[in-house]
């Protein structure tokens, strides 16, 4: 019964593809005729014949099966008219028929494997790319709309698109238009719009970096980003996004050490207020201001990884004695950021001078050890667990010069994050790209050059499929990992472990 159903679905899918191609061909020849409905009608007749011939079942059951098969029907493309305050929405269900069929029969594993092996025709793939670029062009135009909601919707769509796909060629032809639109959003917008625009600036520079056109874009937008960062009346979310954007764009687009020093000075002007005042007392700031301090410290640390040794010596003298004072702040996020920055500075100091010695190392290690074993009940359990885990690594980095090691796998490749410099760099890219970091690690030449991965690999579909683990291998690996975790957890929970 199941095999008969699968054969019927396979016939329906193949016939639908043929009818769709036939309808398009006739439509090109005869512009005055709507052959789309002709193809659908023929498709429905074929559905009836398949259902009644493949399933010698009672009439009621046949009718139910036919209703299920009609889930494949196609609705025409609809473009809703543009209204003030609302962005345009595109509904293109014709190109989503295969995905609808796959989700409708997702409970059958054989059908899922069948849909994964469907080969898309070259002409249909080209049409899909053109349709995607058309939607991106619409979003770019909507950035100049009078409605704030429309502009924010367009910026959010561009942010998702730039992080998930590599669009260097498409953006290279429109970089001036996009740059002018982003500058207008940063100057005229408020709050969320400025935050989204700054995030899109980062991704735009990341996309254009592989084409060598990122520096011009960054230099034209740097003044407005710096202005928002230093504006105390701007929203905290916008200032945080501008701090991250300035650091990432400077890291990606320029090699001028003077430009790097200027951006670092802007960031210092933001987080220096977190240091104690003249009477050695810390000011009490709210959560929003503390979040801005954390973002500025992380952005400043990213640029610190590309500074020359002469600049690093000045930083070590001016900031390393002050950073331990941030470890006593109540906000766990700023304590963690300060601890990671201390470990990063120690690693860079040893690279500059192998005989580097910190003045009051014993007191610093005692403070780090207290945070690594903190059991204060007034703090949340998850907060304490996160703090202890990170400060154990920080303490080991300060005392022994070791960094936590982490392996990041993407496709058939992997990178090793085995130093504090590499850790800060990878975390910065992961925060900017989100779930699209693996795609850019695989395809973006600039990102691959930063992480020393070489040129992108050219893998066909068969090679990609062979590189994946089978279902049995994944099940075996997860079972072994679960067993190991259970044993380790049980041993730690056993009271006899204290005796042993």
C-alpha positions as a Python dict, from the first residue, in 0.01 Angstrom:
ca = {
    (1, 'X'): (0, 0, 0),
    (2, 'X'): (277, 245, 94),
    (3, 'X'): (482, 165, -217),
    (4, 'X'): (173, 223, -434),
    (5, 'X'): (117, 560, -266),
    (6, 'X'): (479, 660, -319),
    (7, 'X'): (464, 565, -687),
    (8, 'X'): (149, 773, -728),
    (9, 'X'): (310, 1075, -562),
    (10, 'X'): (618, 1036, -782),
    (11, 'X'): (400, 1029, -1094),
    (12, 'X'): (206, 1335, -978),
    (13, 'X'): (522, 1535, -909),
    (14, 'X'): (679, 1446, -1244),
    (15, 'X'): (359, 1521, -1433),
    (16, 'X'): (319, 1855, -1254),
    (17, 'X'): (672, 1961, -1356),
    (18, 'X'): (603, 1867, -1719),
    (19, 'X'): (271, 2053, -1725),
    (20, 'X'): (424, 2363, -1568),
    (21, 'X'): (705, 2371, -1826),
    (22, 'X'): (452, 2314, -2104),
    (23, 'X'): (228, 2596, -1978),
    (24, 'X'): (521, 2836, -1966),
    (25, 'X'): (626, 2747, -2318),
    (26, 'X'): (276, 2802, -2456),
    (27, 'X'): (244, 3126, -2260),
    (28, 'X'): (557, 3262, -2423),
    (29, 'X'): (421, 3176, -2768),
    (30, 'X'): (69, 3306, -2709),
    (31, 'X'): (72, 3606, -2478),
    (32, 'X'): (-302, 3656, -2497),
    (33, 'X'): (-398, 3319, -2354),
    (34, 'X'): (-383, 3214, -1989),
    (35, 'X'): (-250, 2860, -2026),
    (36, 'X'): (-177, 2841, -1656),
    (37, 'X'): (-533, 2726, -1583),
    (38, 'X'): (-517, 2487, -1877),
    (39, 'X'): (-217, 2315, -1719),
    (40, 'X'): (-388, 2297, -1380),
    (41, 'X'): (-705, 2148, -1528),
    (42, 'X'): (-507, 1879, -1708),
    (43, 'X'): (-318, 1814, -1386),
    (44, 'X'): (-644, 1762, -1193),
    (45, 'X'): (-771, 1519, -1460),
    (46, 'X'): (-448, 1326, -1425),
    (47, 'X'): (-492, 1323, -1045),
    (48, 'X'): (-833, 1158, -1089),
    (49, 'X'): (-694, 893, -1321),
    (50, 'X'): (-401, 812, -1092),
    (51, 'X'): (-616, 792, -780),
    (52, 'X'): (-882, 566, -935),
    (53, 'X'): (-632, 343, -1117),
    (54, 'X'): (-375, 308, -839),
    (55, 'X'): (-614, 253, -549),
    (56, 'X'): (-898, -1, -597),
    (57, 'X'): (-1064, 128, -280),
    (58, 'X'): (-1418, 226, -178),
    (59, 'X'): (-1552, 546, -330),
    (60, 'X'): (-1542, 751, -6),
    (61, 'X'): (-1178, 663, 52),
    (62, 'X'): (-1094, 748, -309),
    (63, 'X'): (-1258, 1089, -269),
    (64, 'X'): (-1054, 1151, 46),
    (65, 'X'): (-733, 1051, -133),
    (66, 'X'): (-816, 1284, -422),
    (67, 'X'): (-867, 1573, -180),
    (68, 'X'): (-522, 1502, -36),
    (69, 'X'): (-366, 1494, -381),
    (70, 'X'): (-526, 1829, -469),
    (71, 'X'): (-304, 1988, -205),
    (72, 'X'): (-55, 2021, -493),
    (73, 'X'): (-270, 2275, -678),
    (74, 'X'): (-111, 2605, -776),
    (75, 'X'): (-237, 2954, -701),
    (76, 'X'): (-126, 3249, -915),
    (77, 'X'): (140, 3494, -802),
    (78, 'X'): (-15, 3783, -612),
    (79, 'X'): (145, 4120, -544),
    (80, 'X'): (-52, 4324, -294),
    (81, 'X'): (-73, 4695, -376),
    (82, 'X'): (161, 4922, -185),
    (83, 'X'): (-4, 5101, 103),
    (84, 'X'): (129, 5362, 338),
    (85, 'X'): (278, 5202, 646),
    (86, 'X'): (291, 4851, 499),
    (87, 'X'): (559, 4681, 297),
    (88, 'X'): (481, 4484, -18),
    (89, 'X'): (425, 4113, 32),
    (90, 'X'): (494, 3856, -234),
    (91, 'X'): (313, 3523, -253),
    (92, 'X'): (470, 3295, -510),
    (93, 'X'): (319, 2957, -441),
    (94, 'X'): (403, 2825, -789),
    (95, 'X'): (770, 2802, -700),
    (96, 'X'): (690, 2650, -360),
    (97, 'X'): (489, 2349, -482),
    (98, 'X'): (771, 2102, -423),
    (99, 'X'): (829, 2228, -68),
    (100, 'X'): (454, 2215, 8),
    (101, 'X'): (439, 1857, -113),
    (102, 'X'): (741, 1766, 95),
    (103, 'X'): (598, 1921, 413),
    (104, 'X'): (256, 1763, 350),
    (105, 'X'): (406, 1414, 336),
    (106, 'X'): (687, 1474, 587),
    (107, 'X'): (568, 1184, 802),
    (108, 'X'): (690, 933, 543),
    (109, 'X'): (1070, 906, 541),
    (110, 'X'): (1081, 754, 192),
    (111, 'X'): (894, 1051, 48),
    (112, 'X'): (1139, 1288, 218),
    (113, 'X'): (1435, 1109, 65),
    (114, 'X'): (1259, 1121, -271),
    (115, 'X'): (1203, 1498, -258),
    (116, 'X'): (1569, 1556, -164),
    (117, 'X'): (1674, 1385, -487),
    (118, 'X'): (1456, 1601, -714),
    (119, 'X'): (1674, 1780, -970),
    (120, 'X'): (1574, 2140, -1042),
    (121, 'X'): (1573, 2239, -1404),
    (122, 'X'): (1830, 2501, -1503),
    (123, 'X'): (1571, 2741, -1641),
    (124, 'X'): (1360, 2719, -1325),
    (125, 'X'): (1666, 2781, -1108),
    (126, 'X'): (1754, 3090, -1311),
    (127, 'X'): (1397, 3216, -1279),
    (128, 'X'): (1414, 3163, -903),
    (129, 'X'): (1736, 3366, -880),
    (130, 'X'): (1585, 3648, -1085),
    (131, 'X'): (1275, 3651, -867),
    (132, 'X'): (1490, 3664, -552),
    (133, 'X'): (1694, 3956, -688),
    (134, 'X'): (1373, 4134, -784),
    (135, 'X'): (1251, 4109, -424),
    (136, 'X'): (1585, 4241, -299),
    (137, 'X'): (1559, 4535, -539),
    (138, 'X'): (1213, 4609, -402),
    (139, 'X'): (1351, 4608, -46),
    (140, 'X'): (1631, 4844, -151),
    (141, 'X'): (1374, 5083, -299),
    (142, 'X'): (1161, 5059, 16),
    (143, 'X'): (1449, 5192, 228),
    (144, 'X'): (1364, 5537, 85),
    (145, 'X'): (993, 5509, 163),
    (146, 'X'): (819, 5770, 377),
    (147, 'X'): (673, 5511, 612),
    (148, 'X'): (891, 5411, 907),
    (149, 'X'): (741, 5061, 921),
    (150, 'X'): (813, 5006, 554),
    (151, 'X'): (1175, 5112, 595),
    (152, 'X'): (1221, 4890, 900),
    (153, 'X'): (1065, 4594, 721),
    (154, 'X'): (1296, 4647, 423),
    (155, 'X'): (1603, 4672, 648),
    (156, 'X'): (1508, 4354, 833),
    (157, 'X'): (1463, 4168, 504),
    (158, 'X'): (1801, 4288, 377),
    (159, 'X'): (1968, 4192, 704),
    (160, 'X'): (1837, 3836, 676),
    (161, 'X'): (1927, 3811, 306),
    (162, 'X'): (2282, 3946, 347),
    (163, 'X'): (2356, 3709, 634),
    (164, 'X'): (2219, 3396, 465),
    (165, 'X'): (2342, 3432, 105),
    (166, 'X'): (2652, 3551, -76),
    (167, 'X'): (2542, 3841, -299),
    (168, 'X'): (2868, 4017, -388),
    (169, 'X'): (2796, 4056, -761),
    (170, 'X'): (2441, 4180, -707),
    (171, 'X'): (2545, 4433, -440),
    (172, 'X'): (2851, 4553, -631),
    (173, 'X'): (2625, 4695, -902),
    (174, 'X'): (2406, 4879, -649),
    (175, 'X'): (2652, 4975, -376),
    (176, 'X'): (2610, 5351, -419),
    (177, 'X'): (2231, 5332, -403),
    (178, 'X'): (2238, 5110, -96),
    (179, 'X'): (2501, 5326, 75),
    (180, 'X'): (2300, 5645, 22),
    (181, 'X'): (1982, 5478, 147),
    (182, 'X'): (2156, 5347, 460),
    (183, 'X'): (2305, 5688, 531),
    (184, 'X'): (1958, 5841, 510),
    (185, 'X'): (1816, 5577, 747),
    (186, 'X'): (2095, 5644, 997),
    (187, 'X'): (2051, 6022, 985),
    (188, 'X'): (1671, 6048, 969),
    (189, 'X'): (1570, 5732, 1154),
    (190, 'X'): (1532, 5672, 1525),
    (191, 'X'): (1593, 5379, 1758),
    (192, 'X'): (1519, 5047, 1589),
    (193, 'X'): (1564, 5184, 1239),
    (194, 'X'): (1914, 5310, 1319),
    (195, 'X'): (2000, 4980, 1486),
    (196, 'X'): (1887, 4778, 1183),
    (197, 'X'): (2063, 5013, 941),
    (198, 'X'): (2393, 4979, 1130),
    (199, 'X'): (2361, 4599, 1123),
    (200, 'X'): (2299, 4609, 747),
    (201, 'X'): (2608, 4830, 705),
    (202, 'X'): (2819, 4560, 870),
    (203, 'X'): (2682, 4288, 644),
    (204, 'X'): (2716, 4508, 334),
    (205, 'X'): (3086, 4565, 404),
    (206, 'X'): (3125, 4193, 470),
    (207, 'X'): (2963, 4114, 134),
    (208, 'X'): (3163, 4375, -59),
    (209, 'X'): (3487, 4284, 115),
    (210, 'X'): (3541, 3986, -109),
    (211, 'X'): (3507, 4216, -411),
    (212, 'X'): (3751, 4476, -273),
    (213, 'X'): (3492, 4756, -260),
    (214, 'X'): (3426, 4764, 114),
    (215, 'X'): (3663, 5047, 208),
    (216, 'X'): (3481, 5311, 5),
    (217, 'X'): (3149, 5212, 162),
    (218, 'X'): (3295, 5220, 513),
    (219, 'X'): (3463, 5559, 473),
    (220, 'X'): (3140, 5718, 352),
    (221, 'X'): (2935, 5583, 645),
    (222, 'X'): (3195, 5610, 924),
    (223, 'X'): (3115, 5974, 1020),
    (224, 'X'): (2744, 5911, 1078),
    (225, 'X'): (2813, 5588, 1270),
    (226, 'X'): (3064, 5766, 1495),
    (227, 'X'): (2820, 6051, 1549),
    (228, 'X'): (2543, 5817, 1669),
    (229, 'X'): (2785, 5625, 1893),
    (230, 'X'): (2895, 5942, 2069),
    (231, 'X'): (2547, 6095, 2093),
    (232, 'X'): (2420, 6057, 2453),
    (233, 'X'): (2063, 6133, 2340),
    (234, 'X'): (2050, 5845, 2090),
    (235, 'X'): (1887, 5517, 2188),
    (236, 'X'): (2108, 5257, 2357),
    (237, 'X'): (2024, 4989, 2101),
    (238, 'X'): (2131, 5217, 1815),
    (239, 'X'): (2457, 5306, 1990),
    (240, 'X'): (2532, 4938, 2054),
    (241, 'X'): (2470, 4848, 1691),
    (242, 'X'): (2688, 5139, 1573),
    (243, 'X'): (2972, 5032, 1805),
    (244, 'X'): (2966, 4680, 1662),
    (245, 'X'): (2938, 4810, 1306),
    (246, 'X'): (3232, 5048, 1343),
    (247, 'X'): (3459, 4776, 1482),
    (248, 'X'): (3359, 4511, 1227),
    (249, 'X'): (3380, 4746, 928),
    (250, 'X'): (3717, 4880, 1041),
    (251, 'X'): (3842, 4523, 1092),
    (252, 'X'): (3724, 4416, 746),
    (253, 'X'): (3774, 4719, 525),
    (254, 'X'): (4089, 4908, 623),
    (255, 'X'): (4454, 4842, 705),
    (256, 'X'): (4530, 5200, 810),
    (257, 'X'): (4649, 5189, 1170),
    (258, 'X'): (4552, 5554, 1222),
    (259, 'X'): (4195, 5474, 1126),
    (260, 'X'): (4197, 5178, 1366),
    (261, 'X'): (4331, 5402, 1645),
    (262, 'X'): (4057, 5661, 1582),
    (263, 'X'): (3780, 5401, 1601),
    (264, 'X'): (3931, 5254, 1919),
    (265, 'X'): (3940, 5604, 2071),
    (266, 'X'): (3567, 5645, 1996),
    (267, 'X'): (3495, 5312, 2166),
    (268, 'X'): (3712, 5401, 2465),
    (269, 'X'): (3509, 5717, 2511),
    (270, 'X'): (3204, 5496, 2564),
    (271, 'X'): (3329, 5233, 2809),
    (272, 'X'): (3581, 5444, 3002),
    (273, 'X'): (3295, 5569, 3219),
    (274, 'X'): (3264, 5216, 3358),
    (275, 'X'): (3602, 5255, 3532),
    (276, 'X'): (3613, 5385, 3892),
    (277, 'X'): (3609, 5759, 3951),
    (278, 'X'): (3882, 5955, 4125),
    (279, 'X'): (3775, 5828, 4468),
    (280, 'X'): (3797, 5465, 4347),
    (281, 'X'): (3419, 5414, 4350),
    (282, 'X'): (3220, 5260, 4067),
    (283, 'X'): (2922, 5448, 3933),
    (284, 'X'): (2586, 5275, 3940),
    (285, 'X'): (2448, 5247, 3585),
    (286, 'X'): (2131, 5083, 3459),
    (287, 'X'): (2116, 4761, 3253),
    (288, 'X'): (2095, 4948, 2921),
    (289, 'X'): (2413, 5148, 2988),
    (290, 'X'): (2593, 4835, 3110),
    (291, 'X'): (2494, 4656, 2788),
    (292, 'X'): (2645, 4946, 2591),
    (293, 'X'): (2967, 4914, 2793),
    (294, 'X'): (2984, 4541, 2716),
    (295, 'X'): (2933, 4598, 2344),
    (296, 'X'): (3196, 4873, 2332),
    (297, 'X'): (3447, 4655, 2520),
    (298, 'X'): (3394, 4362, 2283),
    (299, 'X'): (3425, 4588, 1977),
    (300, 'X'): (3741, 4746, 2119),
    (301, 'X'): (3886, 4399, 2189),
    (302, 'X'): (3825, 4294, 1827),
    (303, 'X'): (4033, 4585, 1695),
    (304, 'X'): (4296, 4515, 1958),
    (305, 'X'): (4374, 4185, 1783),
    (306, 'X'): (4508, 4369, 1473),
    (307, 'X'): (4710, 4640, 1651),
    (308, 'X'): (5091, 4659, 1614),
    (309, 'X'): (5319, 4585, 1915),
    (310, 'X'): (5399, 4952, 1978),
    (311, 'X'): (5029, 5033, 2019),
    (312, 'X'): (4973, 4728, 2240),
    (313, 'X'): (5234, 4843, 2491),
    (314, 'X'): (5046, 5169, 2547),
    (315, 'X'): (4719, 4979, 2590),
    (316, 'X'): (4873, 4743, 2844),
    (317, 'X'): (5001, 5034, 3050),
    (318, 'X'): (4677, 5232, 3045),
    (319, 'X'): (4399, 4969, 3059),
    (320, 'X'): (4529, 4647, 3212),
    (321, 'X'): (4556, 4794, 3567),
    (322, 'X'): (4197, 4927, 3545),
    (323, 'X'): (4016, 4626, 3400),
    (324, 'X'): (4025, 4416, 3723),
    (325, 'X'): (3805, 4681, 3888),
    (326, 'X'): (3522, 4581, 3652),
    (327, 'X'): (3523, 4229, 3800),
    (328, 'X'): (3342, 4357, 4109),
    (329, 'X'): (3042, 4502, 3921),
    (330, 'X'): (2708, 4333, 3989),
    (331, 'X'): (2629, 4285, 3619),
    (332, 'X'): (2746, 3935, 3521),
    (333, 'X'): (2783, 4025, 3153),
    (334, 'X'): (3033, 4302, 3212),
    (335, 'X'): (3226, 4080, 3456),
    (336, 'X'): (3255, 3812, 3188),
    (337, 'X'): (3355, 4060, 2916),
    (338, 'X'): (3619, 4214, 3144),
    (339, 'X'): (3757, 3870, 3234),
    (340, 'X'): (3785, 3761, 2870),
    (341, 'X'): (3951, 4092, 2782),
    (342, 'X'): (4207, 4044, 3061),
    (343, 'X'): (4293, 3698, 2925),
    (344, 'X'): (4321, 3843, 2573),
    (345, 'X'): (4556, 4118, 2692),
    (346, 'X'): (4775, 3865, 2873),
    (347, 'X'): (4798, 3655, 2556),
    (348, 'X'): (4891, 3957, 2343),
    (349, 'X'): (5139, 4081, 2604),
    (350, 'X'): (5324, 3747, 2601),
    (351, 'X'): (5341, 3759, 2221),
    (352, 'X'): (5494, 4108, 2235),
    (353, 'X'): (5727, 4034, 2527),
    (354, 'X'): (5789, 3678, 2644),
    (355, 'X'): (5916, 3808, 2977),
    (356, 'X'): (5598, 4004, 3052),
    (357, 'X'): (5504, 4016, 3421),
    (358, 'X'): (5194, 4169, 3572),
    (359, 'X'): (5248, 4379, 3884),
    (360, 'X'): (4992, 4233, 4126),
    (361, 'X'): (4937, 3890, 3972),
    (362, 'X'): (4854, 3717, 4302),
    (363, 'X'): (4565, 3949, 4385),
    (364, 'X'): (4430, 3922, 4029),
    (365, 'X'): (4442, 3541, 4037),
    (366, 'X'): (4265, 3535, 4374),
    (367, 'X'): (3987, 3754, 4234),
    (368, 'X'): (3953, 3531, 3926),
    (369, 'X'): (3952, 3219, 4143),
    (370, 'X'): (3672, 3359, 4358),
    (371, 'X'): (3463, 3421, 4047),
    (372, 'X'): (3544, 3073, 3913),
    (373, 'X'): (3410, 2917, 4236),
    (374, 'X'): (3134, 3167, 4312),
    (375, 'X'): (2838, 3013, 4493),
    (376, 'X'): (2643, 3322, 4596),
    (377, 'X'): (2281, 3216, 4636),
    (378, 'X'): (2148, 3562, 4558),
    (379, 'X'): (2247, 3514, 4192),
    (380, 'X'): (2061, 3296, 3946),
    (381, 'X'): (2184, 2939, 3904),
    (382, 'X'): (2233, 2974, 3527),
    (383, 'X'): (2423, 3298, 3582),
    (384, 'X'): (2657, 3135, 3835),
    (385, 'X'): (2715, 2832, 3612),
    (386, 'X'): (2803, 3049, 3312),
    (387, 'X'): (3034, 3269, 3518),
    (388, 'X'): (3220, 2976, 3674),
    (389, 'X'): (3271, 2806, 3338),
    (390, 'X'): (3420, 3114, 3171),
    (391, 'X'): (3636, 3228, 3462),
    (392, 'X'): (3792, 2883, 3495),
    (393, 'X'): (3924, 2934, 3141),
    (394, 'X'): (4026, 3294, 3218),
    (395, 'X'): (4217, 3186, 3530),
    (396, 'X'): (4399, 2917, 3334),
    (397, 'X'): (4485, 3171, 3064),
    (398, 'X'): (4631, 3418, 3317),
    (399, 'X'): (4820, 3161, 3526),
    (400, 'X'): (4933, 2912, 3261),
    (401, 'X'): (4891, 3101, 2934),
    (402, 'X'): (4640, 2848, 2796),
    (403, 'X'): (4323, 2920, 2601),
    (404, 'X'): (4008, 2707, 2568),
    (405, 'X'): (4003, 2498, 2252),
    (406, 'X'): (3694, 2465, 2036),
    (407, 'X'): (3638, 2304, 1696),
    (408, 'X'): (3378, 2454, 1464),
    (409, 'X'): (3255, 2226, 1186),
    (410, 'X'): (3077, 2345, 873),
    (411, 'X'): (3011, 2108, 585),
    (412, 'X'): (3318, 1893, 527),
    (413, 'X'): (3555, 2150, 684),
    (414, 'X'): (3634, 2276, 1032),
    (415, 'X'): (3830, 2550, 1206),
    (416, 'X'): (4007, 2531, 1540),
    (417, 'X'): (3942, 2815, 1787),
    (418, 'X'): (4243, 2760, 2013),
    (419, 'X'): (4345, 3110, 2127),
    (420, 'X'): (4179, 3412, 2286),
    (421, 'X'): (4247, 3619, 1973),
    (422, 'X'): (4083, 3363, 1749),
    (423, 'X'): (3797, 3322, 1997),
    (424, 'X'): (3717, 3695, 1997),
    (425, 'X'): (3735, 3706, 1616),
    (426, 'X'): (3505, 3407, 1565),
    (427, 'X'): (3252, 3529, 1822),
    (428, 'X'): (3239, 3870, 1650),
    (429, 'X'): (3159, 3710, 1313),
    (430, 'X'): (2908, 3473, 1471),
    (431, 'X'): (2724, 3763, 1638),
    (432, 'X'): (2714, 3959, 1311),
    (433, 'X'): (2608, 3673, 1082),
    (434, 'X'): (2396, 3462, 1315),
    (435, 'X'): (2295, 3132, 1158),
    (436, 'X'): (2457, 3235, 828),
    (437, 'X'): (2812, 3211, 965),
    (438, 'X'): (2857, 2858, 822),
    (439, 'X'): (2750, 2971, 475),
    (440, 'X'): (3003, 3255, 476),
    (441, 'X'): (3277, 3030, 614),
    (442, 'X'): (3216, 2803, 317),
    (443, 'X'): (3176, 3059, 37),
    (444, 'X'): (3294, 3409, 137),
    (445, 'X'): (3654, 3453, 24),
    (446, 'X'): (3721, 3736, 270),
    (447, 'X'): (3599, 3536, 570),
    (448, 'X'): (3794, 3230, 457),
    (449, 'X'): (4106, 3441, 420),
    (450, 'X'): (4066, 3578, 774),
    (451, 'X'): (4037, 3228, 920),
    (452, 'X'): (4310, 3091, 687),
    (453, 'X'): (4084, 2841, 511),
    (454, 'X'): (4209, 2899, 158),
    (455, 'X'): (3988, 2936, -150),
    (456, 'X'): (3631, 2799, -135),
    (457, 'X'): (3594, 2429, -205),
    (458, 'X'): (3403, 2324, -516),
    (459, 'X'): (3191, 2028, -410),
    (460, 'X'): (2916, 1871, -618),
    (461, 'X'): (2592, 1739, -475),
    (462, 'X'): (2724, 1383, -450),
    (463, 'X'): (3031, 1491, -252),
    (464, 'X'): (2819, 1697, -13),
    (465, 'X'): (2584, 1404, 40),
    (466, 'X'): (2874, 1166, 108),
    (467, 'X'): (3025, 1408, 361),
    (468, 'X'): (2714, 1390, 579),
    (469, 'X'): (2672, 1131, 849),
    (470, 'X'): (2410, 867, 794),
    (471, 'X'): (2112, 837, 1025),
    (472, 'X'): (2260, 530, 1193),
    (473, 'X'): (2594, 706, 1250),
    (474, 'X'): (2422, 1010, 1402),
    (475, 'X'): (2213, 785, 1627),
    (476, 'X'): (2521, 592, 1739),
    (477, 'X'): (2717, 912, 1808),
    (478, 'X'): (2431, 1069, 2008),
    (479, 'X'): (2383, 749, 2209),
    (480, 'X'): (2753, 731, 2296),
    (481, 'X'): (2762, 1098, 2396),
    (482, 'X'): (2449, 1055, 2610),
    (483, 'X'): (2600, 753, 2784),
    (484, 'X'): (2925, 940, 2856),
    (485, 'X'): (2737, 1240, 2996),
    (486, 'X'): (2522, 1018, 3216),
    (487, 'X'): (2825, 841, 3361),
    (488, 'X'): (3010, 1165, 3431),
    (489, 'X'): (2704, 1327, 3587),
    (490, 'X'): (2630, 1021, 3799),
    (491, 'X'): (2987, 1006, 3923),
    (492, 'X'): (2980, 1371, 4028),
    (493, 'X'): (2645, 1329, 4202),
    (494, 'X'): (2750, 1016, 4389),
    (495, 'X'): (2841, 1095, 4749),
    (496, 'X'): (3113, 831, 4736),
    (497, 'X'): (3301, 1053, 4488),
    (498, 'X'): (3400, 1276, 4780),
    (499, 'X'): (3568, 981, 4949),
    (500, 'X'): (3740, 864, 4632),
}
